Every structure is written in C-alpha cells, then in structure tokens.
Amino acid sequence: MLRAFLRTTAARARSRTPRSVPDDDVLLDAPDDRLAPALVAAARGDYAPAAGLLSTTRERAEWEHRDRYATRLAAFARSRAEWLDTWRATVPDDPDALLIAARLAVHRRWDSPARAELLRQLVPAVVGAAETSGPDPVPWRTALDAARGARAGHAEFERLWAQAVRRSAHHYGCHVAALQYLAASSPCAHGECLDFAETAAQDAPEDALVRALPLRAAFTCLTSTAAVRTHRRRLDAAADRAIALSAAHPAADPWTAELRNLLAYVLLRLGRRQEAAEQLRLTGPYVTSFPWERDTDDPLGHFLQARADVRAEARVRAPGHPPRGRAERSGPGDH
C-alpha cells in the first residue's frame, strides 16, 4: 500500500496529458491526495487524519466524496481496524466513526453464506445510526446496502429510499444502491433498471455524478445477451452520456477514474473499441478494481490485457482504413 502511495504523486506528474502510461506506472485503486494521508496514518494506528477528512466532507456537504472516502476507509478497516477501535473508544458518539463502523459491519457480513440473516439482524442498528445523522445521506446509503443484502421487501426498501433522497435528491451512491436492489429483486428487469437510471440522470444537474447512472445500468445489462440486443440503442445512449461526462473532466483525474474504467469496460463489451481506447488513455495511471474484477480475480491484469489488445488493434489497422463506425459495433459475445 505504501509503495502505491509513494508512486501516486510521481505518476500524476507524468500523466497530466497521458499518452502511453507504462504498465509499471499503473496504480490499482490509488487514493487521491485527500484520502492517502488518512490511510497512511491509519496504517500507523492514528485515526485523526481520517476523522478530520470525514468531518470536513460532512461540514461542507461533500456527499459524493464522503461516500467514497467512507467506503475506502471501511475497506481498509477490514484488515487493519485498530485505528477505528481507538477512535470509537475515544469518541464513542462521533458520527464519522459511526459511519465507518456501520459500513464495516455490512462489509464483514456480506461475504457470509448466512448474509441475509446476519444483515437482517444488523439493519435496525444501521438504520438507527442513520436516523441520527441529520442531513447526511451517506449513512442511508449504508442502510440501503444492508437492506438489499437482507433481501428486504419493497415497502421497507422504499421507506429507506425516501429517507435517503429527502436528504440528497441526486446522491450517486444512494441511487447505485437502489439500482442494485432493483436488479437483484428482478434479474430480468433490465428495462426497468434503465428507466430508473435514465430518469435520475435527466433530473440531475449537469455536473452531478448521478448522470452516469445509466452507464451503471448498462453494465447490469451486459450479463444478458438478450438484454443487450433488446436495449442496444439505450446502452449506446448511456455510453454517449458518460463520454460527455468524462470529457468535462481533465485527463488522468483520480476522481473520475471509476467512471472512465467503467465506461471503457462497457464500450469494449459493446464493440466500440476506438472510443474505449480513448477512455483507457484518459484514465492515465488510475485503474479501479470495479468493473474489471467482474470477470477475474486479477482486475489489474484484466485492465492491462484489455488495454494491450486495444493498442495492438490500433497498430495493425492500416492507415488508409476507415475507423470502425457505429454501424460496425458488435455484441458482447464477440469480446
């Protein structure tokens, strides 16, 4: 972990306008400049930087950053929880410590064969903590995830959803949780997932991350060849919307790394390889486990192989040949 942190700054300096980032300079799930110090300190047992970071996001209502940082800190605490234990013992009622603890509790139960029963027992405590969080929607995202894992009924999930959107109508994490619930409860309801995501994106401000939700819905459709055929026009539209969102951010931007990795993955599965190549370039050195972990236990290796394949195709394409157009897109079974 420390090796990745130390390399991050140098990699950013080399990739302000990324052309061809060497494989050895690619970083998997690298933290940004705000999160990295908190993780390094936590590795030493010091919770203060993490507490300061989350307190700042709460006070400034930086809900998207708060959600992402809480997820990363909870994931770190799965293997190194001493700093969190000290934090909770020192300040038992700290809302930021309670947020991390709730997220960690859900994570720890998620991989159990008894997930549904364990999370069903946990939901009341998670919801209770969320109810004391004031205008913060992020604890409700945790509650939504817990309810999904507990296989909560529609009425219960909708009650939690109403609490989440009352606090932040366009919070991306809460919308992802709702999309995942919809997909899990109705595995063949790809049209409904797209409907939900498109409505959320249309109602959101231009710069809102939730405008990428249709891309996330398109990702769920890739599990079904029939869904891709049926909804191909809508999947392409979701990718086009995400391309526009990506274009609004600088290249090699760690904040948009997950968006660009997901976009590249979806474009490759849709056969839009030249557009995928551009997103792979724009990622710079920043690779995220999601979505590459979907097909393998080696997400970094999957990314590097996909990038190498796209580059090889570009090299062998004769200069006089026209680029592959939209009419030449192939289906997911071809890749």
N, C-alpha and C positions, 0 to 999 in steps of 0.2 A: 504494500500500500504506500509506504513512504517513498519508494522508488518512483511510483506513478506521480505522487505529489510533486517531487523534486523535478521531474521531467516536464510537468504541465506548463510551467511558465516558459521554458525554452521552446517547447513545441508551439505555443501560441505565437511567440515572437517570429518563428519561422513560417507561420502559416496564415499571416494576415490576408494574403491573396493566394490561397493554396492552389498549387498546380499538380504536384505529384508527391504526396506525403509518403516517405518510405515506410515499409511495414513496421520497422523497428520503432518508428516515432508515433505509431498509432496507440492511443490510450483507450482502454475499456472502462466505461463508467467513471471517467475522471471528474472530480468535483470542481466546481467553479471557485473563483477567488474568495468568495464569502464562506463557502462550506469547508474548503480544505483546512483552514486553521482550526476550525471546530473539531474536525475529525482527528487531526494530528494531536490536539490537546486531549481529546477523549481517549486516544490510544495510550496517553500517559496517565490517565485517570482523572484528568481535570475537566469538570463539566462547565466551567464558567464561560468559555467561548461559545459553546452550544447554547447555553442559556441566554447569552447576550444576543446571539443571532436570531433565535426564535422570538425573543422579546421584541426585537426590532421589527420583525415581519408582522407581529401581532399589532404593535402600536401604529405601524404605517399601513395596516390593512393590505399587506402584500400577500394575498391569499394563495396565489399560484406558487410563489417562491416558498411560502410557509409549508404548503403541502409537499412540495418536492423535497425540501430540507428535512421535514419530519420523516418522510419515507426513508431517506438515506441514513439518517441518524438511527432510526429504529432497526434498519437492516444491519448497521454496524453493531448495535447493542445485542444482536442475536449471538454474536461470538465474543463480544467484549462488553459486558454490562456493568462492570464495577463503577464506572463514572456515573451511570444512570442511578445505580443503587445509592451512591453517595449523595447525589443530587436530591433524590426523593427523601432520603433520611434527613438531609439538611433543611430542605424547604418542602415539606410534605404537600402543601396545597398549591405549589407553583403550577399554573395552568399549562406551561410549556413542558414541564416534566410529566404531567399527567397525560398530555397529548402523546408524547413519545412512549410512555408506558402502555397506553391503550393500543397504539399501533403495534408495539412489540408483542403484546398479548395476542392480538389477532394473528400476527405472523407466525408465532410459535405454534398455534393450534391449526394453522391452515394445512400443513402437510400431514396431519394425523389421519389415519383411516377412520377415526371417530370424529372427523372435523365438524360435521353438522351438530352432533350432540354437544361437543365441547364449546362450540361457538354459541349455541343456543343458551348455554349456561352463562356465557360471558356477555351477551348482548345487553342485559339490563344494566350492568356496571358501565359499559361503554356509552350507552345512551344517557345514563345518569351523569357521567362526566361531561358529555356534550351539552346537556341542558344547563350546565353552569358556565358555559364558555362565552356567553354574551353574543356579540355579533360575528364571532369567528365561525366560518363554515367548515373548517378543516376537520374538527372532531366529528362532525356529521358525516364527512366522507368516510372516516373510520367506522362509524356506526353503520353506514350503508354497506361497506365491505363485509362487516361482521354479519349483518342480516342476510346478505347474499350467501355467504358460506354456511349460515344456519338454515338455509332454504326457507326463509321467512315467506309467509303468504303475501299476496299482492297488497292487501289492505295495510298490513304492518309496514311493508316497504314504502308504500305511498305516504304513510304518515311521516316516516323519517325523511323521505324526499321533500315533503312540504316544508319541514323544518330547515333543511339544507338550503333550498332555493329562496326561502324567506330571508336568509342572511346574505346570500350572494346569488343573484339570478343567473350569472354566467360563469360560475366556478367550474373550471375544466375537470378537476378531479372528481367532483360530485357527479358530473354528467357522465364521466367514464364509468363510475361505479354503477350508475343507473343503466347505462348501455350494456354493461356486462351482466347485470341482473336480467335484463330483458332477453339477452342472447342465451343465457343459461336456462331460463324458465321456458323459453320457446325456441329450441335449437334450429328450427326450420323457418323462423320468422325473420328472415333476412330483410324483407321489405319493410317490416315494422321497425327494425333497427335503423335502417336508412331513413325512414320517415322521422323518427325521433331525432337522429343526428342532424339531418338537414334543417329541421325546424329550429333546433337550438342554434345552429350556425347562422341561419338567416336573421335571427332576432338579436344576435350579439354585435357589439361594437366592432369596427373594422380591425382593431389590433388585438382583439380578445383571442386567447389561445383556444377557446371552445369552438372557434371557427374551423379548427382542424378535426372536430369530432366526426364529420362524415368520412374522413380518411380512416379513423379508428373503426367505424362501422364497416367500411370496405374491407379492412383487414379481417373482420369476422366472417365476411362473405367468402373469403378465399379458401375456407375449409370445404366448400361445396362447389364442384364444377358446374352443377346445375344453377346455383345461385349466381355464379359469375356470368353464365350465358343469359340468364333472365334479366339481370340488373346491370349488364355491362355498361350501358350508357351512364347510369348513375355512378358506377365505380370510376369511370373516366372523369366524370364531373367532380367527384370527390378529390381525385388526384389533381385535377386542374386547380381547384380551390386551394389545395395545400401548396401547390407550386407557387401560386401568387403570395401566399402567406410566407413561404420560405424566402421569396425574393425581397420581402420587406425587411429582412434582417441581414446583417453583414455575414460574409463568409467566415467559416471556422469560428462560429459563435457557439459556445458551450450551452447557452440557454436553449437554442433551437436544435441541439444535437439529436434529441429523441425524435422530434418532428421529422428531421431530414433523414434519419436512419429508417424510420417507418415509411416515409414517402418513397425512398429508394427501394425498399423491400416490396412495397405494393406495386410500384412501377415495373419492377423486374417481373413480378408474377403476372402482370397484365401485358407483358411483352413490349413495353415502352422503354427499350433499353438505352437509347441515346439520352432520353430525359432522366433515366435513372443514373446514367453516368455523370450527368451534371450535378445531381444531388449528392452522389458519392464524392465528387470533387468539393462541393461546398461544405461537406461535413468536416473537412480538414482532418485533424488527427483524432476527432472525437467520435468514438464508437460507443453505442449503448447496447447493453445486453438484449433489451427489448427493441426490435422484434426478432433478432437473429437467433435467440435461444429457443424459438418456437420449434425448430426442426433439428436441433442438435444440442449436445451438452457443451459445445465449444463455440459460443457466439462470436468470439473474435475471429476464430478460424473461418467460420461461415462468412463473415463480412469480408475478410481478406480474399477468400476464394471467389466470392461474387464480384468483388472489385477487379481481381485479376482477370476473370473471364470477360468482363465488360471491356477492359483495356485491350485484351487480346483481340477481341472482335473489332475494335476500333483500328488496331494496327493492320489487320489483314484486309479491311474493307478498302477496295480500290478507290483512289481519289476521285475518279470520274463517276462513281456510282452514286445515285441519289440516296439521301438518308431514308431510313425506314419511316414511312408516314403512318398516320393514324389508321389508314385502311389496312396496313400490314400487321397490325397488332395480333399477337397470338394469345391463346388462352393459357391458364395456369398449368395445364397438363404438359405444356411444351417446355417447361423450365423446371 
